[in-house]
Amino acid sequence: MAQGKIIKVAGSLIVAEGMTDARMYDVVRVSRHHLIGEILELRGDKASIQVYEETSGLGPGEPVESTGAPLSLELGPGLIESIFDGIQRPLQRIYEQAGDRITRGIELPSLDRQKQWAFSPKAAVGDEVSHGDIIGTVQESPVIEHRIMVPKGFAGTVKSIHRGLAKVEDTVCVLTAADGKEQHLSMMQRWPVRQGRPYREKLYPTSPMVTGQRVIDTLFPIASGGVAAIPGPFGSGKTVVQHQLAKWADADIIVYVGCGERGNEMTDVLKEFPELHDPRTGETLMKRTVLIANTSDMPVAAREASIYTGITIAEYYRDMGYSVAIMADSTSRWAEALREMSGRLEEMPGEEGYPAYLSSRIAEFYERAGLVQCLGSDDRRGAITAIGAVSPPGGDISEPVSQATLRIVKVFWGLSAQLAYKRHFPAIDWLQSYSLYSDNLSEWFTDHVSPEWNELRAKTMRILQEESELEEIVRLVGTDALGWRDRLTMEVARSIREDYLHQNAFDDVDTYTSLQKQLLMLRLILDYGDKGQMALDAGVNLSDVINMPVRERIGRAKYVPEDSLENFDKIETELADQADALINRGGY
């Protein structure tokens, strides 16, 4: 292992000499405090090291020692329900040992070494196993079965296998390799965070990740195994949208990365998730969640690592065959950390001071998402759906981070400050946003929801676009310039916006809407538009069509509970009766 000494300190970046035997991305221990660092650059025997802890008090001459290994995570039972910092230090146990602030140089294992887990073998003596095969399971939480897999570099015949309680470092399986040597497997494995975990084949996603958010599921769906970005200015609701997705998306496991965000936002997550009832499992949401917290007051270097920590944990559960959703909030703060470290390395800056490799680093993160055929002898599939929030300064999405992200992701949920100020949630601008998965998912919606789903979606988008064009005319010459049919179109569009796209995240019923209820709601609003046009053609006055008594019930349909969807038939019948009465009488 290389040993050197500090010759320069520049914030979280230090330069050490005498590091001839060191390698790129090796983890090092800095000074007598044993601070954790990572080698970013090598020039001769000099190494530039980013330190993941506070560097105040460091000076030239202090020792630096390489561990000879890259920054790696401990993967095994105990990840679920845990909260880690950007380099997988267990914050709860650090708090219990050192108090509110992370003590410099504190060393605690990421996974609890003393806790015992009930290991149930899935392989038998004499079985041939290799990388990715499941040799046993552990009930990690009431809702998550942790599948113990053969790590990379191990393969052979099962000589013995354990049953019963064991700690993460205990041997649970002994293999006899092809060369006759014994290999001892524990429940824990390590993996370098900057290296993607292997899989057999990457597949094209064909099913959606249902979120229960109507504007997303109906207009801009994301595939299970897809990638999405949520750009928006300060105060437009990026974090709340991500919280909603974490709570309600139909993923098996949630990995939430708070990357450079305010501490109070992570506090909200920590308070809400353990109390929130999970409709999928009946338990609390925390029973299937891993939290990575690197708040804005933590060292900036660890912020850069937090994204990789989150995606590596997500890949680990994907390899078990789970569907994982990872929320990164926000990638802009991560890019700022990248820019700060690049500046201290004195690299040539790119646009707005960001490093020239910004786009490739963002691509590296999102490319690790996807639907894959997992390694192993069984036919299991896993998926990672990555959703990154982007916080462009002043809401200007022409800045480098937004543009680099948009070149990679296939779903763009553009948040509007104007909608947010109107208290419209989610503040996703339906004229600015898009989803490139819509065509590929159309067959799934036809087969699993309704054959008319795609037609209703297209009709809804057409009405919203017509409203935008009509609003331009209204601004120029006033409402009187519009005919009755156009005015009714604007009224239907208003109903779509206020009664369908607007959702109350704090209402027990409206916070989540199933696809079946979304279909019934949308059909009801569009049927009102169709019957209204028929009434106008029959000579009915526009004001009578607008003031139909059933309009109030249509507006409140969003509050119909999921177990009372038969009420939509009653509202539909009421709408048909009132429209027929209007046509027959020529108005009220």
N, C-alpha and C positions, 0 to 999 in steps of 0.2 A: 504494500500500500504506500502511495506517495505521501511524503511529509514535507511541508514547506512552511513559510512564514509570511505574514502580511507585510506588503510594502505600500499599499494604498487603500484608503477607505473613502468611498463616495456614496453616502447614504446607505442603501441596502446592497450596493455593489462593492465588493472588495477585490483587490488584486493580490495574488500570492505568488511568490517565486519558489523555485525548488520543486515544482510539480511535474517533473519530466515523465514520471510513470503514470500520471493521471489520464483519464479519458473523458471525452465530452459527456455531459449529463451525469457524471459520477456525483453521488452525494458525499459531502465533506462535513467534518466537524470543525468549527471555527473557534479559536481562542480557548482559554481555560473554562469558559462558560459552556463549551460544547454546543454552540449554536448550529442549527441545521442550515446547510447551504447546498447549492447545486452549480456545477461548472457549466458556464455558458460559452466560454471561448478559451482557446489555448493558443498561445504564441510563444514558441520555444519552450522554456521551462516556466513561463508565467501563465497563470490561470485566472480568468475573470470569473468571479463567483457571485451569484445572487444569494443573499442570505434571507431566509424566511422568517427571521426574528429581528427584533430591535437591535440596531448596531451601535447605539450610543455607548461611548466609553471604550470602544475598540481603537487600537492604534497599531502602528508599524511594529513588527518584531514578534507579534503574538503568533502562536502555532496554528497551522492548518493541517488536518489529516484527512486523507481520502479514505472512504469506506470500500472503494473498489466496486461499488454496485450503483446502478441508477436509482432514481426516486421510484420506489415501488410501494404498492398497497398490500395490506394483509386482507385476504379474501377468505371468508369462512363464516360460520354461524355467529351471530351477534351484530351484524350490520344493520338489520331491520330494527327500527325504533331508535337508532343511535343518531347523535349529532356530532359531526366532526368539523374540524377547521379545514382549510384548503389543502393541507398535507396529511390529512387523516389522523390528526391527534384527537383523542376522545375528549370533547369539551366538558361533558358532565363529570367524568372522573378527575379531570384537571381542576374543575371547580371545587370538587369535594376535597382535593388534596391541597390546592394552592389558593383558593378563594376566587374573587371576581375577575382578576387579571391573570393572563397566562404568564407564568414565571419563565424568564429566559432560560433556555437550556433544559427545560423540564423534559424528562424522558419517560413516557408511559406507552406500553404497547397499545396498538389500535384496537385489538380484540382482547377481551377479558380472558386472562390465562387461567383463572381459578374456577370459572363457571363450568359446570358439567352439563353436557347435552346427551339426550337419549338417542344413540345411533342405532338405526335399523338397517341391516345389510340388505342390498339388492343383488349383489353378486355372490356366487357360491364358490367354494374351493374347487379348483380345476378349471374355472372359467378363464378364457382369454380376454384381456381388456387392454385398451390403449387410450391415448389422449382423448378426453371428452366423454368417455363412458361413465355412467353413473354406477358407483359401487355401494351407495347407501344414502339414506335420507335422515334428516333431523327436523323436528317440528320447531322451526325458529320462532314463530309467533302463532297465535291461534288460527291464522289464515294463510300463512306461508310455509310451505314444505321446502326446506333447504336441501337441495340435491348435491351430494358430495361427488365431485367429478375427478377423474384421473388427471393430474396436472400434465403440462407439457414436459416431454422428456422421459415420461414413465410409460412402460408397457410390459406385458408379460402374463404369466399364469398366476392366478390367485392361489397362494400357498396357505394363507390363513386370513380370517376376517373376524372383526370384533362385533359383539352385540351387547348393547347396554350403555351405561353412562361412560362418558369420556370427555376429557378436556380437548381444546382445539389443537394442542401440540402433541397429544397422545397418538400413538400408532393405532390406526383402526384397520389397516389392511397391509399384508405383506405379499409382494409379488416376486416371482422368480423370473428374472429377465432371460432373454435368449442366450446370453453368455453364462447363465447359471448363477449370476449374482442376485442377492436379495435386495429388493427396493421397499422401503418403509413409507407408507402413505399416512398422513394425518388428515384432519378435517380442514386444515388451513393451507392455502397456497399463496404465493406472492406473484405480483405481476407489475412490470414497469408501466407507469402511467402514460408515457408518451408513445407507447406501442399498442396498436390495436390488437385485440384478441382474435385468433383465427376462427374461421368457420368453413363449412364445406362448400356452400354456394350462396350467393346473394340473389334474392328473388324479387320480382316486381310486386309491390303491394297492390292488392285488389279489394281489400275491405277497409272501411273507415274506422277511425278511432272516434267513437261516439262520445261527445262531450256534454250533451244536455243543454248547450248554449245554442239557441235557435239560429242566430245569424251565422254561426260557424257551421253547424250540421247541415243547414238547408242551403245556404248560399256559397260558403267557402269551406267545404269539408277538407279534413286532413286524413290521409291514409294511415293505417296502423303500420308503422315503419317509415313514415314520412318525416319531412323536415319543414318547419314553419318559422317565420319571424314575426315579431310584434313590434314594429317601430312606432314611436309616438313621442310627442313633447312631454315635458314635465307636467304631471297632474292629469294626464289623459287616461290613466287607469291601467297601465301595463301590468303592474304588480297584482292588482285585483283580478284581472283577467287570468293571469297565471295561477293565482290561488284557486279560482273557480275551476280551471282545467285540472289542477292537482286534486281537487276535491271530487270532481264528478266524472272525469274521463275514464273510459272503460279499459284502463290498463291494470295489469295485475299488481305492478309495483311502481311507486313514484320515487324518483330521485330529484330532490329540489336543491338547486345550487344557488345560494344567495351570494352573488359575486360582486363585492364592493358596494352593496346596498346599505341603506341606513339600518342601524341596529334595531330600531323600533319595529321595522317591517319583519325582521326575522323573529322578533319577540311575538308579533301577531301570529306568525306561523306556529311557533312553539306553544302558544296558548290555545289556538284554534284546533290544530290537528288532533291533539290527544282528547279533545272533547267532542269533535265532530263525528256524528253517527255516519258510518259508511254503509250506504244502501246495498252495496255489492256483497258485503260480508256480515253485516250486523254488528261488527266490532267498531272501534274507533279507527279513523283514517291512519293514525300513527302506526297501526299494526302491520301496515304494508308500505311504510315510508322510510327513506333514508335522507337525512338532512346534511347538507354541506354548507356551513356558515363561515363566510369570510367577509365580515362587515367592513365598512369604509374606514374604521379606525384601526384595523389590523394591518400588519405589514403588507406593503403593496406587492412584494415578490410572491407571497403565498397566494395572492389573488390570481396571479397568472397561472398557478398550478391547480387552482380549485376546479376549473373547467375539466381538466384532464382527470382529476380525481373522480368527479361525478360520472363522466362517460365511461371510465374503467369499471366502476361499480355497476353501472347499467349493463355493460357488456357481460359481466360475470353472471348476472341474473338472466340475461338474454340466453346465454349458453345453456342454462338449465331448461330452457323452453318457455320462459315467461315473456309476456308482453310488458315492456317497461316504457314509461314516459319520463323523460328528463326535462326539467324546466331550468333554464339558465337565465338568471335575472341579476345583472344584465351583461350581455356580451360587450357593450360599450365600455363599461368599467374595466372589463378584462382587457380590452384593446388599449385602454389608457395605461394600464399597468405594463403592457407590452411596449408602449411608446416610451414610458419612463425608463424602463430597463434598457431599451435600445439607445436612448439618449446618453445614458451613463456609460454604455459600451462604446460611445462615440462612433456609432454606425451612421452611414449616410442616410439622412431622413428622406422619406417619400412625401406624399401629399399630406399637408397639415401636420407634418412632423411624425406621422406614423411610420414604422419601418417598411421597407420595400416589400417585405415578405408577409405583410398583414393579410392579404387575400388568401395566400396559401395556408396560413395558420387557421384562419376561419374555416376554410374548406376542410382542413384536416379534422376539425371538430365535427362538423356536420356530416362528413363522409363516414364517420363511425356509426351513424344511425342506419337503420334499414331493417328489412325483413330477411332473415337468413335461415338456411338449412344448417342446423348445428352439427358440430363434430360428435361422433359417437355412433355406436352400432344401431341404436333405435332411431326411428324416423321422427325426430322432434324439430319444431321450428320455434324460433324466438324473434322478437321484434323490439327495436328501440325507436321510439318516436321522440324527436328532439325539437323543442320549442324554445327559441331564444328571444328574449326581449332586447330591443335596441333603443338606446336613449340618445338620439341625435341632438346636439346643442341647438336650442331654438326650434326644434322640430323640423330641421332642414334635412330631408332624407337624401340630399345630393352629396352629403359628406361621406368620406371614405368607408367608414364601418358599415353604414347602411347599404351603400352601393355594392361593397364586396359581399355582403350577406345576401342581397337580392339576386346576385348572379348564381347563387348556390341553391337557395331554398326554392321550394315549389309552391309554397303557400305564403301569401302576404296579407296579414291582417293589419291594415294601416289604421292607426288610431287618430281620431280627429279631436283637437282641442275644442273646436266649436261645439261638437256633440257633447263632449265631457262637461263643458260649461252649462249646457242645457240640461244636465243631469240625465243624459241618455246613456244607459249602460246595457251592454258593452258598447263603448264609443268607437266601434269599428265602422269606418267609412265604406259603405257598400258601393260607392262609385269609384273608389280608389283601390280597393282590395281585389284579390284574385286567388284562385286555386287551380293549379294545373293538374290536380288529381280528379277534377269533376268528371271528365269523360271516362276515365278508367273505372271510377266508382259507380257510374250510372247503372251498370248491369246489376251490381250488388243491391242498390236501392230498389231497382225494379223487382228483383227476386225476393228480397227480404222485407220490404216495406209496402210498396204499392207500384203497380205498373204506371200510375199517373204521376209518380213523384217527380220525375225529371221534367215533365210537361209543366207541372205547377211551379217548379223552381224557375224554369225559363220564363214563364209568364210573369212571375214576381219580379225578376230582374228587368224585364221589359217595361213593366209599369213604373218601377223606380227610375229608370233611365228617361222615360217619357216625362215623369214629374220634373226631373232636372231641366229638361228642355223647356217645359211649359213655364217653369219658374223664371227663366230668362225673359220670356215674353211678358209675364206679369210685372217684372221689375221695370221693363221699358214702357209698357202702355197700360198696365193695370189689368185687373181681373175681368173687367167688362169685355175685353177683347177676345176672351175665350168663349167657345161654344159650350153648351150644356154637357156634351159628351166628354170634352176635355176637363171641365170642372169636376165631373164625377170621377174621372181618372185620378185627378189630384186628391179627391176625397178618399178613394180606395188606397192610394199611395200613403196618405196620412195614416190610415188605419193599419197598413202594413208596418209603417215605422213605429207607431205608438203602441199598437196592440199586439204586434208580433215580434218585431226586432228588439224593442225595448224590453228588458228583463230585469226583475228586481232580485239582486243577489242576496238580499236579506229576508226575503219572503220564503217561508218553508215550502210552499208549493211552487212558486214561480222560479225559484233558483235553479231548478232542473226540469227539463222537459224531454220526455221520451220521444223517439222518432214517430211512434204512432200518434201521440198527441200533437206533435208538430204538423203531421199530415192533416189531422182533423182541423186544427186551427187555421192552417193556410187555405185549405179547401173552403172553409166557412167564409173567410174574408173575400176570396176570389169569387165565390158563388154570389155573394152580395153584389160585387161589381158587375157580374154577368146579368143578374136579375134586375139590377138598377138600370143597366143599358136597355134591357128589354122594356122596362117601364117607360123610359124616355122615348123609345121608338113608338110606344103606344100612346104617346101624348101626355104622359104624367109630368107634373111640374117637378123641377129639380129639387126644390126645397122639400117636397113631400118624400122624395127618395132619400134625401140626406137625413130627414127627421123620422125615419121609420123607427118605431119603438124597439125593434129587435137589435138595433145598433148598440145599445147599452149592454145587452147580453153578449154580443159578439166581442165587445171591448173587454168584458170581464171573463171571457172564456179561458184566459191564461191562468186563472185561479181555480179552475176545475181540477180537483185532485186526480191523480193517476188511476185510482181505483173507481172513479165515477165517470169514465169517458162516455158512457151511454148518454150522458146529458147533452153531448154534441148532436145526437140525433134529434133531440127535442128542440134544440136551437135551430137546426136545419129545417125542421118541419115548420117552426114558427116563422122563419124567414120566408119559406115558400108560400105560406098562407098569407102573410102580410103583403108580399110582392103581388100575388094573384089578386088580392083584394084591391090593391092600388090600380092594377091594370084594368080590372073589371069596372071599377068606379071612376077611373080617370083621375084619381087623386083623392085625398081625404077631404 
